[in-house]
Structures are given as structure tokens and as C-alpha cells.
Amino acid sequence: MTSYYSSSSPGATSGGDASGNPDISYDYTLPDDRIRLIPPDDREQSRLLVTGRGNTGTGDFRLSRTGDLPDWLRSGDLLVVNDSKVIPARMSGTLKSGRTIELLFLSEDVSSRVTFLGRGLGKNPGGVRLPMEGVLNGIRYVEKDGLLEGVYSGPVPLARLLEECGEMPLPPYIRRRREHRPEDRERYQTVYSRHPGSVAAPTAGLHLTERLLSRMADRDVGVASVTLHVGIGTFRPLPEEGPGGHRMHPERYFVPEETVGKILATREAGGRIFAVGTTVVRTLETWARTSPGRAGQGWTDLFIRPGFPFQVVDGLMTNFHQPRSTLLVLVDAFVNGSGRWREIYRFALESGFSFLSYGDALLILPEEDRHE
């Protein structure tokens, strides 16, 4: 069984040859001291590295702050965010033997069937007792995906149980170094989150505040929302053979009519579409291929790799991602798939940027803006 509490380091040896030529491994060395474990006091004070999409030199890099994001946009642009809400999906329980185990719930439907990951279950746990006398029965393994499935039969709805007794599903590289903090209920959540369903935060949005969004309006920059419920599959590492053999787990998404109208109006007026996070990119590019011009919803397993023809997104704000991650592959594709991500990440590391969920951010501008 695959555990979401991996004990391996998020760092990896650098890929490519000695000359720095890109390869398909998407590995790089991430020092432990570059992983921010606690969010900054002010969301807007995270550092922001600004660059363009094309093949440029290190002179193209600009140093800024996330609070200055409106200064990098134009009147008539549209900023699209993911309003999915992270659920407190992590919970402790006990087996009949009394041994304590830990679970991460990934999905729930009306029949009380649930999918989850866990640590300490053993081969044949039978049943798991949860707080408030909830019981998870009928566990069976899904070996292909390393997941578990079962039927929840507690006296209260699982959503309520998680809200009252669960903890935020912080990434393993944070949890194994510090205990859960109550403030993570607020800080591992965007200020505009509305629709519960994610088991990981769309982390690029953690830098935005209500004040910052108001400044967007003052500059005539539109703001629209989509919903993509982030699942565990987004963060699973690439296989050893590279991205060619990787398959994404489907995630639910929704693009509302209001957002469709704003996208079409922005395009007609000559504005640019900026995505806050890779989840927004995947949502919009899926929508463009399945429901163009109208509201759309469904499941997406879109894996964006170099050579992908982007149809909607012009600019991207994102965090710095783990080695060998599908998110890093998407960034590579967005900067034209030339391996330039290595240059960007090397500059960020040398300049002291913080990485991963609570870390700093990267803004990739449309090509025509890279020297402005």
C-alpha cells in the first residue's frame, strides 16, 4: 500500500548532464532549509520572482513581492482563481487491537463509500474506529492506485465528523517536522475558498488577500473563479522513466457561467488571462476542449506536458514545486518546454527563495511583457 506519509526527502539529485542540458527526470536538489514550514505573518509579503514565458537569459528575472501583483497586470486583464475549499481530511483512529492509525480521506459520496489513504492499518484491519464512535467498515485495497476503499457507517455524516474532529491535510514534508497547528485551518486555505472538496490547498492562492483583490478592481483588473477539487494524484511523483508513463487521477472541476462571460469579454477586449495556480490552468484548458463558450463541469485527468497547445491561459502565478512533480512539468510546458524551468529554479535557489506550499511564488508573464 502506498502511504501519503512518505519518509523520503522531498529533495533529489539534480538531473541532466554536467552541462545542464535538460532531461525528462525533472529532478533537482532542494535543500531542506529552502522549504518553508510556517507561513509568513502577512500573505502579501511572500517574495515573487517575475519572468517571461520565452527562452530568455537571467537578465529577464525581476524580484518583487506578492503584494505587488497588481503592478504586473494591465487594465482589462482577468485573474482567475480556484475557490475550492480544503477539508480537514486527516484523522486519527484506532483498530480493534487498540493500535492508533492515521487516515486521509480523499472522497465521499451519498452511499457513504469513501476512498482514503492511511498509515498503520496493516494487511487486514477489518474495521477502523473513528472519533464520535464512527466506524469505517468493509475495507478493501485497490492495488493499482495504492488506495483504500470502504463504507462509512458512523452516527453523523462524515463531512461533519471531519469538520469537528479532523485536521488540515498538510503535506508530509511539513507534518513530519512539526505538529499540527490550529492556525493552519486558516492559513492552509485561500481567503476566497467557498466549495469544500480539496485535500490539498491550491497554494498559489495562499498569497492573495481581500485587500489585494480590491486593488485589482481599482486597477480595472477583473477577478473570476473556477473550482477544481485538488486530489492526492496531483502531487504523486513522476515514474522513473519520466512523464511519458504518468497518468493523472481525475479531479472534479466546475467553470461557472459568470466566469465564462468574463473570459469571453476579456478576450474580445484584448485583455490577457492570468491563472493563479496550476489547478486553474488545468481547469481552463480542460474547459476549452470540452465546453467552450458555456459553463462546464466534470472530471479532468489532463496532464500538461511540453508541446501542449495552450488555448486560454496567457500568464501564470504559481509556487515553486517539488522535484519530479507533474506541476513542475506543467511549468516547463508553460515556458515553452525547453527545459528553461531549470534556469528559473536555479536562480530562485541562488536568490534565497522559499519553496513548496508555504513558500514564495513565481509569476510568468506573457512573452510580450518580459522586458517591460
KEKE-3310 file (N, C-alpha, C; in steps of 0.2 Angstrom, whole numbers, plus 5000, padded with zeros to 4 digits):
npx = (5004:5003:5008:5003:5011:5025:5042:5053:5065:5060:5069:5080:5093:5101:5095:5099:5114:5132:5133:5121:5111:5094:5083:5072:5069:5065:5071:5079:5090:5084:5087:5084:5083:5076:5063:5049:5041:5032:5019:5021:5019:5011:5002:5004:5017:5026:5039:5041:5045:5048:5046:5047:5039:5046:5062:5074:5087:5096:5095:5082:5075:5065:5064:5051:5037:5023:5012:5013:5008:4997:5003:5010:5000:4989:4976:4961:4965:4962:4961:4961:4955:4956:4942:4940:4938:4949:4946:4946:4954:4962:4963:4964:4963:4957:4962:4954:4963:4968:4978:4984:4980:4982:4972:4969:4956:4949:4938:4920:4904:4886:4882:4890:4902:4919:4935:4952:4968:4981:4990:4998:4988:4990:4988:4975:4964:4950:4940:4939:4939:4933:4933:4919:4913:4911:4912:4922:4920:4921:4934:4944:4958:4964:4974:4980:4981:4985:4976:4963:4947:4931:4916:4908:4900:4896:4887:4885:4886:4900:4906:4903:4909:4923:4924:4923:4932:4943:4959:4969:4975:4990:5005:5016:5030:5029:5022:5030:5039:5034:5021:5003:4995:4984:4981:4983:4971:4966:4977:4981:4972:4964:4958:4947:4940:4927:4919:4919:4930:4943:4959:4971:4979:4976:4990:4996:4986:4987:4994:4986:4975:4960:4962:4972:4965:4955:4963:4965:4953:4953:4962:4956:4957:4950:4942:4939:4932:4935:4932:4941:4943:4956:4965:4974:4982:4987:4999:5007:5023:5032:5035:5050:5054:5050:5039:5032:5026:5016:5001:4987:4976:4959:4950:4938:4929:4923:4917:4909:4895:4896:4910:4914:4908:4916:4928:4926:4923:4935:4944:4938:4940:4954:4961:4972:4973:4976:4981:4979:4988:4992:4981:4971:4975:4974:4960:4955:4960:4955:4942:4941:4942:4932:4919:4918:4914:4903:4896:4904:4907:4914:4925:4943:4958:4968:4985:4997:5010:5027:5025:5011:4997:4992:4976:4969:4975:4986:4996:5004:5003:5012:5017:5034:5038:5039:5053:5052:5038:5021:5017:5028:5032:5021:5024:5036:5031:5024:5033:5038:5043:5057:5066:5069:5064:5074:5083:5076:5073:5085:5090:5081:5084:5097:5095:5089:5075:5060:5052:5039:5023:5020:5029:5037:5033:5031:5029:5024:5025:5016:5024:5026:5028:5040:5051:5046)
npy = (4994:5011:5025:5041:5047:5048:5044:5048:5061:5077:5082:5080:5072:5081:5082:5078:5082:5086:5098:5104:5102:5099:5086:5072:5069:5078:5081:5090:5097:5100:5110:5107:5118:5127:5125:5131:5130:5136:5148:5165:5179:5189:5187:5194:5197:5187:5183:5186:5180:5186:5183:5180:5170:5165:5159:5165:5175:5176:5189:5193:5191:5197:5204:5204:5207:5197:5205:5215:5211:5217:5227:5221:5218:5222:5235:5229:5215:5198:5190:5173:5162:5148:5142:5132:5123:5118:5103:5097:5084:5074:5062:5054:5037:5021:5004:4987:4981:4991:4999:5014:5023:5032:5042:5048:5055:5055:5055:5056:5049:5049:5036:5033:5027:5028:5034:5032:5036:5028:5026:5013:5003:4990:4973:4967:4975:4975:4984:5001:5012:5028:5045:5050:5038:5034:5022:5014:5002:4987:4987:4987:4984:4994:4990:4994:5008:5011:5014:5014:5008:5010:5008:5020:5021:5029:5038:5051:5062:5060:5071:5081:5075:5076:5090:5093:5085:5082:5086:5098:5093:5094:5094:5080:5084:5094:5090:5080:5087:5096:5098:5098:5114:5125:5137:5133:5129:5141:5147:5137:5138:5147:5164:5166:5154:5143:5131:5116:5102:5099:5091:5096:5112:5124:5131:5143:5153:5156:5167:5178:5191:5199:5213:5214:5209:5219:5229:5225:5227:5241:5244:5240:5227:5212:5199:5182:5166:5148:5131:5118:5103:5098:5083:5069:5064:5074:5077:5066:5058:5058:5044:5033:5033:5045:5058:5052:5040:5043:5044:5054:5056:5058:5073:5083:5097:5114:5126:5141:5150:5164:5166:5161:5171:5182:5178:5178:5191:5197:5192:5197:5211:5212:5209:5200:5183:5177:5164:5159:5148:5130:5122:5130:5132:5119:5117:5127:5125:5112:5115:5123:5113:5105:5111:5124:5141:5140:5137:5124:5107:5093:5079:5080:5073:5079:5080:5091:5093:5097:5105:5106:5113:5128:5136:5145:5151:5165:5170:5165:5163:5155:5143:5137:5121:5103:5092:5081:5082:5083:5096:5103:5099:5105:5118:5119:5116:5128:5137:5135:5123:5120:5116:5127:5129:5124:5134:5145:5139:5137:5150:5155:5147:5151:5164:5164:5161:5154:5137:5126:5123:5133:5142:5154:5163:5162:5172:5171:5180:5184:5183:5195:5204:5203:5211:5223)
npz = (5000:4996:5005:5011:5020:5016:5020:5013:5007:5001:4993:4979:4968:4956:4939:4922:4912:4915:4909:4911:4902:4899:4905:4905:4918:4928:4940:4954:4966:4981:4995:5012:5020:5012:5012:5017:5032:5040:5037:5031:5041:5035:5021:5009:5009:5004:4994:4976:4961:4945:4928:4910:4897:4887:4879:4888:4895:4911:4914:4913:4924:4938:4954:4966:4977:4982:4986:4977:4965:4957:4951:4940:4931:4918:4915:4911:4910:4916:4931:4936:4949:4960:4969:4977:4993:5006:5015:5032:5031:5037:5049:5065:5071:5078:5078:5081:5089:5097:5092:5086:5072:5056:5045:5028:5021:5004:4996:4996:4994:4991:4995:5006:5003:5003:4999:5003:5011:5021:5036:5046:5046:5043:5036:5036:5043:5046:5053:5057:5070:5073:5079:5090:5089:5076:5063:5051:5039:5030:5022:5008:4997:4984:4973:4961:4961:4974:4984:4996:4999:5007:5018:5026:5042:5052:5066:5063:5048:5038:5033:5043:5054:5050:5050:5063:5070:5062:5055:5046:5030:5029:5019:5019:5021:5029:5040:5046:5053:5062:5073:5070:5069:5076:5069:5056:5050:5045:5038:5029:5018:5005:5005:4998:4997:4994:4991:4998:4996:4992:4996:4997:4997:4984:4981:4976:4978:4991:4994:4991:4997:5003:5003:4993:4982:4981:4976:4964:4957:4958:4949:4937:4934:4931:4941:4942:4946:4946:4950:4956:4963:4973:4972:4979:4968:4961:4967:4966:4963:4947:4937:4936:4923:4918:4912:4902:4905:4915:4923:4927:4941:4940:4944:4951:4942:4940:4929:4931:4923:4925:4925:4913:4905:4908:4904:4890:4887:4891:4882:4870:4872:4871:4882:4894:4901:4916:4926:4943:4949:4946:4946:4941:4928:4923:4924:4916:4903:4901:4901:4889:4879:4881:4884:4877:4877:4885:4902:4911:4918:4926:4926:4926:4920:4914:4909:4908:4897:4890:4874:4874:4868:4873:4875:4882:4894:4897:4906:4921:4939:4951:4964:4969:4965:4970:4966:4952:4950:4943:4942:4941:4928:4921:4922:4915:4902:4901:4899:4887:4886:4885:4894:4902:4914:4923:4924:4929:4942:4947:4948:4957:4969:4971:4974:4986:4988:4995:4995:4990:4998:5008:5003:4993:4978:4960:4945:4929:4915:4900:4884:4877:4887:4894:4895:4900)
capx = (5000:5006:5007:5004:5016:5032:5048:5058:5066:5057:5075:5083:5099:5100:5095:5103:5121:5136:5132:5115:5106:5088:5081:5065:5068:5063:5074:5083:5092:5080:5089:5079:5082:5073:5056:5046:5037:5027:5018:5023:5014:5007:5001:5006:5024:5030:5043:5038:5050:5044:5050:5043:5037:5051:5069:5077:5093:5095:5093:5075:5072:5064:5062:5046:5033:5016:5008:5014:5005:4993:5008:5012:4995:4986:4969:4957:4967:4957:4964:4956:4957:4952:4939:4939:4940:4952:4943:4951:4953:4966:4960:4967:4958:4960:4960:4951:4968:4969:4983:4982:4981:4980:4969:4967:4950:4950:4932:4914:4898:4880:4881:4894:4908:4924:4942:4956:4975:4982:4997:4997:4982:4991:4985:4968:4962:4943:4937:4943:4935:4935:4930:4912:4910:4911:4916:4924:4919:4922:4940:4947:4963:4964:4981:4983:4982:4988:4971:4959:4940:4927:4910:4907:4893:4895:4881:4885:4889:4907:4908:4903:4914:4929:4924:4923:4937:4949:4965:4970:4980:4996:5009:5021:5036:5028:5019:5034:5044:5031:5014:4998:4994:4977:4981:4983:4964:4965:4982:4981:4966:4963:4953:4941:4938:4920:4916:4923:4932:4951:4963:4977:4977:4979:4994:4997:4981:4988:4997:4981:4971:4955:4965:4975:4959:4952:4967:4964:4947:4955:4966:4952:4959:4945:4944:4934:4934:4933:4933:4944:4945:4963:4966:4981:4985:4991:5006:5011:5029:5033:5039:5057:5055:5049:5032:5028:5022:5012:4993:4984:4970:4953:4948:4931:4930:4917:4918:4903:4893:4899:4917:4914:4907:4922:4934:4925:4923:4942:4947:4936:4943:4961:4965:4975:4970:4981:4979:4983:4990:4992:4974:4967:4977:4971:4953:4953:4962:4950:4935:4942:4942:4925:4913:4920:4909:4897:4898:4906:4909:4915:4931:4948:4964:4973:4992:5000:5017:5029:5021:5004:4994:4988:4971:4966:4980:4992:5001:5003:5006:5012:5023:5040:5036:5043:5056:5048:5031:5018:5016:5034:5031:5017:5028:5041:5027:5021:5039:5039:5046:5064:5070:5071:5062:5080:5086:5072:5073:5092:5090:5077:5088:5103:5092:5086:5068:5057:5049:5033:5016:5020:5034:5037:5029:5033:5024:5026:5021:5016:5030:5027:5029:5045:5056:5043)
capy = (5000:5017:5029:5048:5049:5046:5046:5050:5068:5080:5084:5074:5073:5085:5078:5081:5080:5091:5105:5107:5100:5096:5079:5071:5067:5084:5081:5095:5097:5105:5109:5107:5125:5131:5123:5135:5125:5140:5153:5171:5183:5193:5183:5198:5198:5182:5185:5185:5180:5188:5181:5179:5163:5163:5157:5171:5174:5178:5196:5193:5190:5203:5202:5208:5204:5195:5211:5220:5208:5221:5231:5217:5217:5228:5236:5224:5208:5194:5185:5168:5159:5142:5144:5126:5124:5112:5100:5094:5077:5070:5060:5048:5032:5015:4997:4983:4979:4997:5002:5021:5023:5039:5041:5054:5054:5058:5056:5053:5050:5048:5030:5033:5024:5033:5032:5036:5033:5028:5023:5009:4999:4983:4969:4965:4978:4974:4990:5007:5016:5035:5049:5050:5032:5032:5016:5013:4995:4984:4990:4983:4988:4995:4989:4998:5015:5012:5017:5010:5010:5007:5011:5024:5019:5032:5041:5058:5062:5060:5078:5084:5072:5079:5097:5094:5081:5082:5091:5100:5088:5097:5089:5076:5087:5099:5087:5076:5091:5100:5095:5102:5120:5127:5142:5130:5129:5147:5148:5132:5140:5154:5169:5166:5147:5143:5125:5111:5096:5098:5088:5100:5118:5127:5135:5149:5157:5157:5173:5183:5194:5203:5219:5213:5208:5225:5233:5223:5231:5248:5245:5238:5220:5208:5193:5177:5160:5141:5126:5111:5100:5095:5077:5067:5062:5080:5078:5060:5060:5055:5037:5034:5033:5051:5060:5048:5034:5045:5045:5059:5054:5063:5078:5087:5104:5117:5133:5144:5155:5171:5166:5161:5178:5187:5176:5180:5198:5199:5191:5202:5217:5212:5208:5193:5178:5175:5159:5158:5141:5125:5119:5134:5131:5113:5118:5131:5121:5106:5118:5125:5107:5101:5116:5131:5146:5139:5134:5117:5104:5086:5077:5081:5070:5082:5081:5096:5092:5101:5104:5107:5120:5132:5140:5150:5155:5169:5171:5161:5164:5148:5142:5133:5114:5098:5088:5075:5083:5085:5103:5106:5098:5110:5125:5118:5117:5134:5142:5133:5116:5120:5115:5133:5128:5123:5141:5148:5136:5138:5157:5156:5144:5155:5171:5163:5160:5148:5133:5122:5125:5139:5146:5160:5162:5164:5175:5170:5184:5183:5184:5202:5208:5201:5217:5229)
capz = (5000:4996:5011:5010:5025:5014:5024:5009:5007:4995:4989:4974:4965:4950:4933:4916:4912:4918:4905:4912:4897:4902:4903:4907:4925:4932:4947:4956:4973:4985:5002:5017:5023:5007:5012:5022:5036:5043:5033:5033:5045:5030:5015:5004:5010:5001:4988:4970:4955:4939:4922:4904:4895:4882:4881:4889:4900:4918:4915:4912:4931:4942:4961:4968:4982:4980:4987:4971:4959:4953:4947:4935:4927:4915:4914:4906:4911:4920:4936:4938:4955:4961:4975:4981:5000:5009:5020:5037:5029:5041:5056:5069:5073:5082:5076:5087:5094:5101:5089:5083:5064:5053:5038:5024:5017:4998:4993:4999:4990:4995:4998:5011:5001:5004:4997:5008:5012:5028:5039:5052:5045:5042:5030:5037:5049:5047:5054:5060:5075:5072:5085:5090:5088:5069:5061:5044:5038:5023:5019:5003:4994:4976:4972:4955:4963:4980:4988:5000:4999:5012:5019:5032:5045:5059:5068:5060:5042:5038:5032:5049:5058:5048:5052:5070:5073:5058:5054:5039:5027:5027:5016:5023:5022:5034:5046:5050:5056:5067:5074:5068:5072:5075:5064:5049:5047:5041:5033:5023:5015:5002:5008:4994:4997:4995:4989:5001:4992:4991:5001:4997:4995:4978:4985:4973:4980:4998:4994:4990:5002:5001:5001:4986:4977:4980:4972:4957:4955:4957:4943:4932:4933:4933:4945:4941:4950:4944:4956:4955:4970:4972:4975:4980:4962:4958:4970:4966:4959:4941:4937:4935:4916:4916:4912:4897:4908:4921:4922:4932:4944:4939:4949:4949:4941:4938:4927:4931:4918:4926:4923:4905:4902:4909:4899:4883:4887:4891:4875:4865:4873:4870:4888:4895:4906:4921:4931:4949:4951:4940:4945:4937:4921:4920:4923:4910:4897:4900:4899:4882:4875:4882:4885:4875:4877:4890:4908:4911:4924:4925:4929:4922:4921:4909:4911:4903:4896:4884:4867:4875:4864:4877:4872:4887:4899:4895:4911:4927:4945:4954:4969:4967:4966:4972:4961:4949:4951:4937:4942:4938:4921:4918:4922:4909:4896:4900:4897:4880:4886:4883:4900:4905:4921:4927:4924:4934:4948:4949:4950:4964:4974:4972:4977:4993:4988:4999:4990:4991:4999:5012:5001:4989:4971:4953:4940:4922:4911:4893:4881:4875:4893:4898:4896:4902)
cpx = (5004:5004:5008:5009:5023:5037:5054:5059:5063:5063:5077:5089:5097:5100:5099:5110:5125:5135:5126:5109:5100:5087:5074:5063:5064:5065:5078:5085:5088:5083:5084:5078:5078:5065:5053:5040:5031:5025:5020:5018:5009:5007:5005:5014:5029:5034:5040:5044:5046:5049:5045:5043:5043:5058:5073:5083:5091:5093:5086:5071:5071:5062:5057:5043:5026:5011:5008:5011:5001:4997:5010:5007:4993:4979:4966:4959:4962:4962:4959:4959:4953:4949:4937:4942:4943:4948:4948:4950:4957:4963:4964:4961:4961:4958:4957:4957:4970:4975:4981:4984:4980:4977:4969:4962:4951:4944:4926:4908:4892:4879:4886:4901:4913:4931:4947:4963:4976:4989:4995:4992:4984:4988:4978:4965:4955:4939:4941:4938:4938:4932:4923:4909:4909:4915:4917:4924:4921:4928:4942:4953:4962:4971:4984:4984:4984:4983:4967:4952:4936:4920:4910:4900:4893:4889:4880:4888:4896:4910:4908:4908:4921:4930:4926:4929:4944:4954:4966:4976:4986:5001:5014:5027:5035:5026:5025:5040:5041:5024:5009:4996:4987:4976:4981:4976:4963:4970:4983:4975:4966:4958:4947:4938:4931:4917:4921:4924:4939:4954:4970:4975:4980:4983:4996:4992:4982:4991:4992:4977:4965:4957:4968:4970:4956:4956:4967:4959:4949:4959:4963:4954:4953:4947:4938:4937:4931:4934:4936:4946:4951:4963:4973:4985:4989:4998:5010:5017:5029:5036:5046:5058:5053:5041:5028:5024:5017:5005:4991:4978:4965:4952:4942:4933:4924:4919:4911:4901:4896:4906:4918:4913:4912:4927:4933:4925:4931:4945:4945:4939:4951:4965:4968:4972:4976:4978:4983:4983:4989:4985:4970:4969:4974:4964:4951:4955:4958:4944:4935:4941:4935:4919:4915:4914:4903:4900:4899:4908:4910:4922:4937:4954:4969:4980:4995:5008:5020:5026:5014:5002:4989:4983:4968:4971:4985:4997:4999:5007:5006:5018:5029:5038:5041:5047:5051:5041:5028:5017:5022:5034:5027:5020:5033:5037:5025:5027:5042:5043:5053:5069:5072:5069:5069:5083:5082:5073:5080:5093:5086:5080:5094:5101:5089:5078:5066:5053:5043:5027:5016:5026:5033:5034:5033:5028:5027:5022:5021:5022:5031:5029:5036:5051:5053:5045)
cpy = (5006:5022:5036:5051:5046:5048:5048:5058:5071:5082:5078:5076:5077:5081:5081:5080:5086:5098:5108:5106:5097:5089:5078:5069:5072:5084:5088:5094:5102:5105:5110:5114:5129:5129:5126:5131:5129:5146:5160:5175:5186:5189:5187:5199:5192:5185:5183:5186:5181:5186:5181:5172:5161:5161:5163:5170:5176:5185:5198:5193:5196:5201:5207:5205:5202:5201:5216:5217:5212:5225:5228:5216:5223:5229:5232:5217:5205:5190:5180:5164:5153:5143:5137:5126:5117:5109:5097:5087:5072:5068:5054:5043:5026:5009:4993:4981:4985:5001:5009:5021:5030:5038:5048:5052:5058:5059:5053:5054:5049:5041:5028:5029:5030:5030:5036:5032:5032:5025:5019:5004:4991:4979:4968:4968:4977:4980:4995:5011:5023:5038:5049:5044:5030:5026:5015:5005:4993:4987:4985:4987:4988:4995:4993:5005:5016:5015:5012:5013:5006:5010:5014:5023:5023:5035:5048:5058:5063:5067:5082:5082:5075:5086:5097:5090:5081:5087:5092:5095:5091:5092:5086:5080:5092:5095:5083:5080:5095:5097:5100:5108:5122:5132:5139:5130:5136:5148:5143:5132:5146:5158:5169:5159:5147:5136:5119:5105:5095:5095:5091:5107:5120:5133:5142:5155:5159:5164:5179:5185:5198:5210:5219:5213:5215:5230:5231:5226:5238:5249:5242:5231:5216:5202:5188:5170:5153:5137:5120:5108:5096:5088:5075:5065:5068:5080:5071:5061:5056:5048:5038:5035:5040:5052:5055:5043:5036:5046:5049:5055:5059:5067:5082:5094:5107:5124:5136:5149:5162:5171:5165:5167:5183:5185:5178:5187:5201:5198:5196:5209:5218:5211:5201:5189:5176:5170:5159:5151:5136:5122:5123:5133:5124:5113:5122:5128:5115:5109:5120:5119:5104:5105:5123:5135:5145:5136:5126:5114:5097:5084:5078:5077:5073:5083:5085:5095:5096:5099:5105:5113:5123:5136:5145:5154:5158:5170:5167:5163:5157:5148:5138:5126:5109:5095:5083:5076:5085:5092:5106:5105:5103:5117:5124:5119:5124:5139:5138:5126:5115:5118:5121:5133:5128:5130:5145:5146:5137:5145:5158:5153:5149:5162:5170:5162:5153:5144:5129:5126:5132:5144:5152:5158:5165:5166:5174:5174:5182:5186:5191:5207:5207:5206:5223:5231)
cpz = (5000:5001:5009:5015:5022:5018:5020:5009:5001:4990:4984:4971:4958:4944:4928:4917:4915:4915:4907:4907:4901:4900:4905:4914:4930:4939:4948:4963:4976:4992:5007:5020:5018:5008:5018:5026:5039:5039:5035:5037:5041:5024:5009:5004:5007:4995:4981:4964:4949:4933:4916:4902:4890:4884:4882:4894:4907:4919:4915:4919:4935:4949:4963:4975:4979:4981:4981:4964:4955:4948:4940:4930:4923:4916:4909:4906:4916:4924:4938:4944:4956:4968:4979:4988:5002:5015:5025:5036:5033:5047:5059:5070:5076:5078:5082:5092:5098:5097:5085:5076:5062:5046:5035:5019:5010:4995:4997:4994:4994:4998:5004:5009:5001:5001:5001:5007:5019:5030:5045:5051:5045:5036:5030:5043:5050:5048:5058:5064:5074:5078:5084:5088:5080:5067:5053:5043:5031:5019:5014:5000:4986:4974:4966:4957:4970:4985:4992:4999:5005:5013:5026:5035:5051:5060:5065:5053:5042:5037:5039:5054:5057:5051:5059:5073:5069:5058:5047:5036:5025:5024:5020:5025:5028:5041:5050:5054:5062:5067:5071:5072:5071:5069:5056:5046:5043:5036:5028:5019:5011:5005:5004:4993:4998:4995:4992:4996:4991:4997:5001:4994:4988:4980:4983:4976:4987:4999:4993:4996:4999:4999:4994:4980:4975:4976:4965:4954:4954:4951:4936:4929:4936:4937:4944:4945:4946:4951:4953:4962:4969:4975:4976:4974:4959:4961:4970:4961:4952:4942:4935:4928:4913:4915:4907:4900:4914:4919:4928:4934:4942:4945:4946:4948:4939:4935:4926:4925:4918:4924:4916:4902:4903:4905:4892:4882:4887:4885:4870:4865:4872:4877:4889:4901:4910:4926:4937:4951:4945:4940:4941:4929:4919:4919:4917:4903:4896:4898:4891:4877:4876:4882:4883:4874:4881:4897:4907:4917:4922:4929:4924:4924:4916:4912:4906:4903:4890:4877:4868:4872:4869:4873:4876:4891:4896:4900:4917:4933:4949:4960:4966:4970:4968:4966:4959:4950:4944:4937:4939:4930:4917:4917:4916:4903:4895:4898:4891:4880:4884:4888:4904:4912:4926:4929:4929:4941:4951:4952:4957:4970:4976:4975:4983:4993:4992:4994:4994:4994:5003:5009:4997:4982:4965:4949:4934:4918:4903:4889:4879:4881:4896:4899:4898:4909)
residu = (MET:THR:SER:TYR:TYR:SER:SER:SER:SER:PRO:GLY:ALA:THR:SER:GLY:GLY:ASP:ALA:SER:GLY:ASN:PRO:ASP:ILE:SER:TYR:ASP:TYR:THR:LEU:PRO:ASP:ASP:ARG:ILE:ARG:LEU:ILE:PRO:PRO:ASP:ASP:ARG:GLU:GLN:SER:ARG:LEU:LEU:VAL:THR:GLY:ARG:GLY:ASN:THR:GLY:THR:GLY:ASP:PHE:ARG:LEU:SER:ARG:THR:GLY:ASP:LEU:PRO:ASP:TRP:LEU:ARG:SER:GLY:ASP:LEU:LEU:VAL:VAL:ASN:ASP:SER:LYS:VAL:ILE:PRO:ALA:ARG:MET:SER:GLY:THR:LEU:LYS:SER:GLY:ARG:THR:ILE:GLU:LEU:LEU:PHE:LEU:SER:GLU:ASP:VAL:SER:SER:ARG:VAL:THR:PHE:LEU:GLY:ARG:GLY:LEU:GLY:LYS:ASN:PRO:GLY:GLY:VAL:ARG:LEU:PRO:MET:GLU:GLY:VAL:LEU:ASN:GLY:ILE:ARG:TYR:VAL:GLU:LYS:ASP:GLY:LEU:LEU:GLU:GLY:VAL:TYR:SER:GLY:PRO:VAL:PRO:LEU:ALA:ARG:LEU:LEU:GLU:GLU:CYS:GLY:GLU:MET:PRO:LEU:PRO:PRO:TYR:ILE:ARG:ARG:ARG:ARG:GLU:HIS:ARG:PRO:GLU:ASP:ARG:GLU:ARG:TYR:GLN:THR:VAL:TYR:SER:ARG:HIS:PRO:GLY:SER:VAL:ALA:ALA:PRO:THR:ALA:GLY:LEU:HIS:LEU:THR:GLU:ARG:LEU:LEU:SER:ARG:MET:ALA:ASP:ARG:ASP:VAL:GLY:VAL:ALA:SER:VAL:THR:LEU:HIS:VAL:GLY:ILE:GLY:THR:PHE:ARG:PRO:LEU:PRO:GLU:GLU:GLY:PRO:GLY:GLY:HIS:ARG:MET:HIS:PRO:GLU:ARG:TYR:PHE:VAL:PRO:GLU:GLU:THR:VAL:GLY:LYS:ILE:LEU:ALA:THR:ARG:GLU:ALA:GLY:GLY:ARG:ILE:PHE:ALA:VAL:GLY:THR:THR:VAL:VAL:ARG:THR:LEU:GLU:THR:TRP:ALA:ARG:THR:SER:PRO:GLY:ARG:ALA:GLY:GLN:GLY:TRP:THR:ASP:LEU:PHE:ILE:ARG:PRO:GLY:PHE:PRO:PHE:GLN:VAL:VAL:ASP:GLY:LEU:MET:THR:ASN:PHE:HIS:GLN:PRO:ARG:SER:THR:LEU:LEU:VAL:LEU:VAL:ASP:ALA:PHE:VAL:ASN:GLY:SER:GLY:ARG:TRP:ARG:GLU:ILE:TYR:ARG:PHE:ALA:LEU:GLU:SER:GLY:PHE:SER:PHE:LEU:SER:TYR:GLY:ASP:ALA:LEU:LEU:ILE:LEU:PRO:GLU:GLU:ASP:ARG:HIS:GLU)
# end
